[in-house]
């Protein structure tokens, strides 16, 4: 077998890929608390690869798996068809062309998939690289990708202040699965017109609520109308603030500050785990500024790249 062959992903590759990442975790500066790039167990790897349009293992001459590649796609709300290329090469095998081989393979598949199928929108290739992945960032820049925005991952510094008074007329209650439709409508209003966004379907909102620890999922109401929510979740490695939303009609009244402060001061969340969240680095709606005022600090940046797809 020639060096660096890409072959289709097999079910038993999931455990191998998991061990590959674990073996190189220190060199990769793996963040076990990350909300953006969480540590995947073999079942997570298998599910992601099974859901991909294209998934391969990169193997060397001995047959050992030394990397992988995948391609996922979706259509954003503005009609843009996105083909996300993803992949990994173990540190000893980097800078020898394998990353480029994986990237070109994904791009070729994306070109075939989009040919004749993108009618009224734009097709783009997308890829990600964080601040601790200079090799991947260089690969993307060298192949024509350009950074379009950045997600920042933030961690709370542990400082606590008493929750401020809620705005007049606002009450807080725990969420219910039956809130799914109204929470989706609220999210639709908040994100209207924003780029790089795909609104989830109602069944995904319902599934999110169904698996959530609802005691950590607050909704704010005025006369039975939901005007905001804060959702948090606990895992074995972190507490994550999953989402913070306030209806545009009620923004800039201190509601987000009041709700999020209540979450941060919940006794059940203050144990051995850090509190993390992520948001857009360029702060289009003021979320990053809000989080910084409440004691969150940036721990890593995750850059998002794109380039035009010309099949």
matplotlib code that plots the C-alpha trace (Angstrom):
import matplotlib.pyplot as plt

x = [0.0, 1.5, 1.9, -1.0, -3.9, -7.4, -9.9, -13.6, -14.3, -15.2, -17.2, -14.2, -12.2, -14.2, -12.3, -9.0, -9.6, -10.6, -7.3, -5.3, -6.6, -6.0, -2.4, -1.7, -3.8, -0.9, 0.8, -2.6, -3.2, -6.6, -9.0, -11.1, -13.5, -14.2, -17.7, -16.7, -14.4, -15.5, -13.6, -15.5, -15.9, -15.9, -19.7, -19.6, -16.9, -19.0, -22.1, -20.4, -18.7, -21.9, -23.8, -21.1, -21.5, -18.0, -15.8, -12.4, -9.5, -5.9, -3.6, 0.1, 1.9, 1.6, -2.2, -2.1, -4.7, -2.9, -5.7, -9.2, -11.3, -15.0, -17.5, -20.8, -23.3, -26.3, -28.2, -28.2, -31.3, -30.0, -29.8, -26.1, -25.2, -22.3, -19.9, -17.8, -14.5, -13.0, -10.0, -7.2, -3.6, -1.5, 1.4, 4.2, 2.6, 2.0, 3.8, 4.1, 1.1, -1.4, -3.5, -3.7, -4.6, -7.5, -8.7, -8.6, -10.5, -13.3, -13.4, -13.7, -16.7, -18.3, -17.9, -19.7, -22.5, -23.2, -23.0, -26.4, -28.1, -27.5, -30.1, -30.9, -28.1, -24.4, -22.3, -19.2, -16.5, -16.0, -13.4, -12.4, -9.1, -8.5, -5.7, -3.8, -3.9, -1.4, -0.7, -4.3, -4.7, -1.7, -3.1, -6.4, -4.8, -2.6, -5.6, -7.6, -9.7, -10.3, -11.4, -14.9, -15.7, -14.5, -16.1, -14.6, -14.8, -15.1, -14.7, -16.1, -13.6, -15.6, -16.6, -20.2, -22.5, -26.1, -28.6, -30.0, -33.7, -35.7, -37.3, -40.9, -43.5, -41.0, -41.2, -38.8, -39.8, -38.2, -38.7, -41.0, -40.9, -44.1, -42.3, -40.4, -42.6, -42.5, -38.7, -38.2, -40.3, -38.3, -35.0, -36.3, -36.9, -33.5, -31.5, -33.5, -31.2, -28.0, -25.5, -24.0, -27.1, -29.4, -32.5, -33.1, -36.4, -39.0, -38.4, -34.7, -35.8, -38.2, -35.5, -33.1, -35.6, -36.4, -32.8, -32.1, -31.9, -34.9, -34.0, -31.1, -33.2, -34.9, -37.5, -38.6, -42.2, -44.4, -48.2, -47.4, -45.4, -41.9, -39.5, -36.1, -34.4, -31.0, -30.1, -27.3, -26.1, -23.7, -21.3, -18.5, -16.0, -17.8, -20.9, -22.0, -24.2, -25.8, -27.8, -29.0, -31.8, -33.9, -36.7, -35.7, -38.7, -37.2, -33.5, -31.3, -33.4, -31.1, -33.0, -30.1, -27.9, -30.5, -31.2, -27.6, -26.5, -29.2, -27.7, -24.2, -25.2, -27.1, -25.4, -25.6, -23.3, -20.4, -18.5, -15.2, -16.1, -15.5, -18.4, -17.9, -19.8, -19.0, -20.2, -19.3, -15.9, -16.9, -19.8, -22.6, -25.3, -23.3, -23.2, -19.5, -19.5, -22.2, -20.3, -17.1, -19.0, -20.2, -16.7, -16.2, -12.8, -11.7, -9.7, -9.5, -10.6, -12.1, -11.7, -14.3, -13.0, -14.8, -14.1, -16.3, -17.1, -16.8, -17.9]
y = [0.0, 3.4, 6.0, 8.2, 6.5, 7.8, 5.0, 5.1, 5.3, 2.0, 1.5, 0.1, 3.3, 5.2, 3.8, 4.1, 7.8, 8.4, 6.8, 8.8, 12.1, 11.0, 10.0, 13.4, 15.5, 17.3, 18.2, 19.4, 21.5, 19.7, 21.7, 19.1, 21.8, 23.2, 24.0, 24.4, 21.4, 18.9, 15.7, 13.0, 9.4, 6.6, 6.7, 10.5, 9.9, 7.2, 9.3, 12.3, 10.3, 8.4, 11.6, 13.1, 13.3, 12.0, 10.4, 8.8, 7.5, 8.5, 5.5, 5.0, 2.1, -0.1, 0.3, 2.5, 5.3, 8.6, 11.0, 11.4, 13.7, 14.5, 16.7, 18.0, 20.3, 22.4, 25.5, 28.7, 30.8, 33.3, 30.4, 29.8, 26.2, 25.4, 22.5, 22.2, 20.4, 18.9, 16.7, 15.8, 14.7, 13.4, 15.7, 13.4, 13.3, 17.0, 19.2, 16.3, 16.9, 14.7, 17.6, 19.0, 15.6, 15.3, 18.9, 18.4, 15.1, 16.9, 19.8, 17.4, 15.7, 19.1, 20.1, 16.9, 17.3, 20.9, 20.6, 21.4, 21.6, 25.1, 27.2, 30.4, 30.6, 30.6, 27.5, 27.9, 25.8, 26.3, 25.2, 25.9, 26.4, 27.6, 29.7, 26.6, 25.1, 27.2, 24.3, 24.0, 27.8, 27.9, 25.1, 26.9, 30.2, 28.5, 27.0, 30.2, 30.2, 33.5, 34.2, 35.5, 35.6, 34.2, 32.5, 33.2, 30.6, 32.2, 31.0, 32.6, 33.9, 32.8, 36.2, 36.4, 39.4, 39.4, 39.2, 42.6, 43.3, 42.1, 44.7, 45.6, 43.0, 40.2, 36.9, 33.9, 30.2, 27.0, 25.9, 23.2, 21.0, 22.6, 25.9, 24.7, 26.5, 29.8, 29.6, 28.9, 32.0, 34.1, 32.8, 33.6, 37.2, 37.6, 36.2, 37.7, 38.9, 37.7, 36.0, 32.5, 31.3, 28.3, 28.2, 24.8, 23.0, 22.9, 19.2, 20.0, 22.7, 20.1, 17.5, 20.0, 20.8, 17.1, 16.2, 19.4, 19.7, 22.0, 23.4, 25.1, 26.3, 29.6, 31.5, 35.1, 36.0, 39.1, 38.3, 34.7, 35.9, 34.5, 37.4, 35.7, 32.6, 31.3, 27.7, 26.0, 22.4, 20.3, 17.7, 15.7, 18.4, 21.7, 23.8, 25.3, 28.3, 27.0, 30.0, 33.4, 35.1, 38.3, 39.4, 42.5, 44.4, 43.9, 44.3, 46.9, 46.8, 44.6, 41.4, 39.3, 40.6, 39.7, 36.2, 35.3, 36.5, 34.2, 31.3, 32.1, 32.3, 28.9, 26.9, 23.7, 25.1, 26.0, 22.8, 21.7, 22.5, 25.7, 27.7, 28.1, 29.6, 30.8, 33.7, 35.8, 37.5, 40.7, 41.2, 42.2, 42.2, 43.1, 39.6, 39.4, 42.7, 41.5, 38.4, 40.3, 42.6, 39.5, 38.0, 35.9, 36.0, 34.7, 31.4, 30.5, 31.8, 29.6, 31.1, 30.4, 30.3, 30.2, 30.3, 30.1, 26.7, 26.5, 23.0]
z = [0.0, -1.0, 1.8, 2.8, 1.1, 1.7, 2.1, 3.1, 6.8, 8.4, 11.6, 13.5, 12.6, 15.2, 18.2, 16.3, 15.6, 19.2, 20.4, 17.8, 19.2, 22.8, 22.0, 20.6, 23.0, 24.6, 21.3, 19.9, 23.0, 23.4, 25.6, 27.5, 28.6, 25.1, 24.0, 20.4, 19.9, 22.5, 23.1, 21.2, 22.4, 19.8, 19.5, 18.8, 16.1, 14.5, 14.5, 12.9, 10.2, 9.5, 9.0, 6.7, 3.0, 2.7, 5.3, 5.0, 7.0, 6.1, 6.4, 6.0, 4.3, 7.4, 7.4, 10.5, 10.6, 10.9, 10.1, 8.7, 6.6, 6.3, 4.4, 5.7, 4.0, 4.8, 3.5, 5.5, 5.8, 3.1, 0.6, 0.8, 0.4, 2.7, 2.3, 5.4, 5.0, 8.1, 8.9, 11.1, 10.6, 13.5, 14.4, 13.1, 9.6, 9.2, 6.6, 4.2, 2.0, 3.7, 4.9, 1.4, 0.1, 2.5, 1.7, -2.0, -1.7, 0.3, -2.2, -5.2, -3.5, -2.8, -6.4, -7.5, -5.0, -5.9, -9.7, -11.1, -7.7, -6.5, -8.3, -6.5, -3.9, -3.6, -2.9, -0.7, 0.8, 4.5, 7.0, 10.6, 12.5, 16.0, 17.4, 18.4, 14.8, 12.8, 10.4, 9.5, 9.2, 6.8, 4.8, 4.4, 3.5, 1.0, -0.7, -1.2, 2.0, 3.7, 7.3, 7.4, 11.1, 14.5, 17.4, 20.8, 23.6, 27.0, 30.6, 33.7, 36.2, 39.3, 40.5, 41.7, 42.2, 43.4, 40.5, 39.6, 39.8, 36.9, 34.6, 35.6, 34.7, 34.0, 35.8, 35.5, 35.4, 34.3, 30.7, 29.5, 26.5, 25.3, 25.0, 21.9, 19.3, 21.1, 21.8, 18.1, 17.2, 19.6, 18.1, 14.6, 15.6, 17.3, 14.4, 11.5, 8.8, 10.4, 8.1, 8.6, 10.3, 9.9, 12.0, 13.5, 13.0, 15.8, 16.4, 17.2, 19.7, 21.2, 21.4, 23.0, 25.7, 26.2, 27.0, 29.0, 32.7, 32.8, 36.2, 34.4, 31.5, 32.4, 30.5, 31.1, 30.5, 30.5, 30.6, 29.5, 26.5, 26.4, 26.0, 26.8, 27.9, 29.2, 28.9, 30.7, 30.9, 32.9, 31.5, 33.1, 32.2, 32.2, 32.7, 29.4, 28.9, 25.7, 24.7, 25.8, 23.9, 24.5, 22.2, 20.2, 21.7, 25.2, 24.6, 26.4, 29.5, 31.6, 31.1, 29.7, 32.6, 35.2, 33.8, 33.2, 36.6, 38.1, 36.2, 37.3, 41.0, 40.9, 43.7, 41.7, 39.0, 41.4, 41.8, 40.3, 36.7, 34.7, 33.2, 29.5, 26.5, 23.0, 20.9, 17.9, 18.3, 16.3, 18.8, 16.3, 19.0, 22.1, 23.5, 23.9, 25.7, 28.0, 28.9, 29.6, 32.0, 33.8, 34.3, 31.2, 29.5, 26.1, 26.3, 22.6, 19.2, 16.5, 13.0, 10.3, 6.7, 3.3, -0.4, -3.4, -4.8, -8.5, -9.7]

ax = plt.figure().add_subplot(projection="3d")
ax.plot(x, y, z, "-o")
ax.set_aspect("equal")
plt.show()
